[in-house]
Amino acid sequence: MNAYYPSLYSGKYLPQKCAGQDSPGGQNVSPVISWGDVPKETRSFVLTMTDRHPSMDGWVYWYVINIPPTVRGISE
């Protein structure tokens, strides 16, 4: 399966508007994410947003579960 993250400017960091509203410029906006090449046997999708920076120790920001197999992305 292939995933595409058009919200990522550098392929490494989320845009500032995706940060929480307590952060300068943060608007608490979800990033745009899409995917394709889904196996026929797929029953649902799960998305996880975690912070891999060592100081955040794998902090989990959100989970989205039971996304139908016909869905191919989430919008902002």
Helices and strands as residue ranges (DSSP letters): E 2-4, G 16-18, E 33-36, E 45-50, G 54-56, E 60-67, E 73-74
